[in-house]
Amino acid sequence: ESENTDFGPLVRPAAERLAVADQVAAAKYESGDPVEAPAREREVLAEVSEHAERAGLDPAVATEVFRDRIEANKLVQRCLISRWESGTTAPPRGHPDMDDVRDRTDEINQGLLDTLLGTKSVRHDPGCRAELTRTSIRAASRLDALHARALGRGLHSVCR
Ligand SMILES: O=C(O)C(=O)C[C@]1(C(=O)O)C=C[C@@H](O)C=C1
């Protein structure tokens, strides 16, 4: 079966964004900063909205999709940090620089926006939900349970 479904380019960077959540969690675990970073969220969403507008994508739609990505990201961070705090799993030893991690997130966001534009017609197709589910199940098989769940959460509003 082909990997190359219409949603592949949308689901892959979503999974990649969640891998970055581990790094964000490690940095916050170390610094004690809260998972929630409202100023950064506003910055991300303003950027998304502006880029969407320029690309001819409904900014409200793009914002909704990215709010889900952010929620998924926070789900992973909260869960990992509580595991590390409770000693369920050993905390990471090192952590990356937060600015580097956010630069990486910006790159992924840009790629995601491009694919949102490229998947406009399939996202409006009545078969969207089924096809999206198929693609995400395949991608989730390479993830642990937490990231698989978060992947689903992050894709809530992809289908119109
Ligand atoms: O940059 C961060 O601090 C993150 O945790 C990432 C992220 C995001 O997904 O873009 C998620 C939660 C924060 O509230 C802000 C942004």
The ligand as an SDF file (V2000), in Angstrom:
LIG
                    3D

 16 16  0  0  0  0  0  0  0  0999 V2000
    7.0820   27.2090   22.3540 O   0  0  0  0  0  0  0  0  0  0  0  0
    6.6040   26.6670   23.3380 C   0  0  0  0  0  0  0  0  0  0  0  0
    6.8390   27.0380   24.5090 O   0  0  0  0  0  0  0  0  0  0  0  0
    5.7170   25.5110   23.1830 C   0  0  0  0  0  0  0  0  0  0  0  0
    5.3910   24.8970   24.1560 O   0  0  0  0  0  0  0  0  0  0  0  0
    5.1600   25.1790   21.8470 C   0  0  0  0  0  0  0  0  0  0  0  0
    3.7500   25.7260   21.6810 C   0  0  0  0  0  0  0  0  0  0  0  0
    3.3570   25.3910   20.2150 C   0  0  0  0  0  0  0  0  0  0  0  0
    2.8340   24.3070   19.9960 O   0  0  0  0  0  0  0  0  0  0  0  0
    3.6400   26.1990   19.3290 O   0  0  0  0  0  0  0  0  0  0  0  0
    2.8490   25.0340   22.6510 C   0  0  0  0  0  0  0  0  0  0  0  0
    2.4620   25.5810   23.8570 C   0  0  0  0  0  0  0  0  0  0  0  0
    2.8230   26.9430   24.2600 C   0  0  0  0  0  0  0  0  0  0  0  0
    1.7570   27.5630   24.9390 O   0  0  0  0  0  0  0  0  0  0  0  0
    3.3150   27.7300   23.1180 C   0  0  0  0  0  0  0  0  0  0  0  0
    3.7070   27.1740   21.9320 C   0  0  0  0  0  0  0  0  0  0  0  0
  1  2  2  0
  2  3  1  0
  2  4  1  0
  4  5  2  0
  4  6  1  0
  6  7  1  0
  7  8  1  0
  7 11  1  0
  7 16  1  0
  8  9  2  0
  8 10  1  0
 11 12  2  0
 12 13  1  0
 13 14  1  0
 13 15  1  0
 15 16  2  0
M  END
$$$$
